[in-house]
């Protein structure tokens, strides 16, 4: 080994990025092309939600937590109202449970398609990017029809939901699902059968089952590493125990497995929504809550990225005295420390992106060597594209 | 009664269990038994650490360790009371990587010392000029409007 490769250098990634909901700073320690360590800094977008929440009433809290994340903007309010309902010991009416499930699964479809598109862009498959985002658009239009908004649906409130699914919405939701199912099937086959994508993603950024358990990762990140967990099945809430669906678990733990889990989960989500539409009960969509007694409550739900966890402690007033919020990326991003180790720089950003912290575009990345700019964000994107191109040439 | 709870009671008779509902168990344990209890839940019962919560209460700092048993859907919440004049508790992060970030965060926001933590630096404010002795989640935290002070 020459001295050149033994020298450790630092490649900073981040912290700010227009496509991330959570700005973060990744410091890659590299020897030559190989990543030997990773340091993660966060807090760049710390907005103090846990500090603000105790100043708001229980009706206002869902609006606050909805703004934690723009992509899974239904998960946090859902988990928060589940925590409030757990604390008060109330059960919302059945129709509200079904509507919550439908909205939550629609969100999973659009979030997974968004990730697939960004991952495609990142490895140089811009067609995948454009396709995935185009099909995602149909889901956003369904959201606009039901809730009046493409994002931030304000669907959940303690004791029920704010928006009803009207009878005239049902055929339109079904039509959108049929279309998205057909197109996603085509996309899934194209992605999973493509030899270049397979060669590019297989064996990259492996998180073993033991590591997944030690870091307590959640969601598709855990399920791609063979950890069979899904809060929707394990801790049933809303209407998840009333419709048939499957949990997708793969054992490889690499980026390809993570992509596959997400693509296959889209079809499970479509199955859940269809089941809910078939069984959608009549009745009220919310209930009156007079008082939240003192005590504590935990609400959790499976966001597109994994388990969202909310803990609320009440003292009997109309405000919580403590509201703990844990997003899935909090557990998943920490595990990147082991997932990127041993990989190459061209794979690092892809591995970091594979846990879906929405970190896929790279124009904010820069690499410095002895104080001089070595790689800009565009260069790192180019490195990743070049590797794909090389594989493509080899497989010709 | 679920089997994990039964075994937990046999192994640690001093614990105090509050069953909020069948899937939400709150277990008060002595501070000295934290590591043994947490190791039992994670290593022997295969539970996953969902997260921890730190709360400033009248009696002291309450640290809650939310363990999720995914085979049953039950959340076992271990409650440890940490006195304010001696805010120290054993670190789980030294043997359980999943606890490292949240212990750093609780250290930063509440000022609890996690003894044995491999790297107890601030998690959220490491890249800022935040004064390290300001603990926003403490009850005596004074909100300052820095724009007005200037």
Interface residues (C-beta under 8 A of the other chain):
Chain A: X15 X25 X41 X42 X43 X44 X46 X48 X50 X51 X86 X89 X213 X214 X215 X216 X218 X228 X229 X234 X235 X236 X295 X296 X297 X298 X300 X307 X309 X311 X313 X321 X322 X324 X326 X330 X331 X334
Chain B: X20 X21 X23 X24 X26 X46 X48 X49 X50 X51 X53 X55 X64 X66 X68 X70 X71 X72 X73 X75 X77 X96 X97 X98 X100 X101 X102 X122 X123 X124 X125 X126 X127 X128 X136 X137
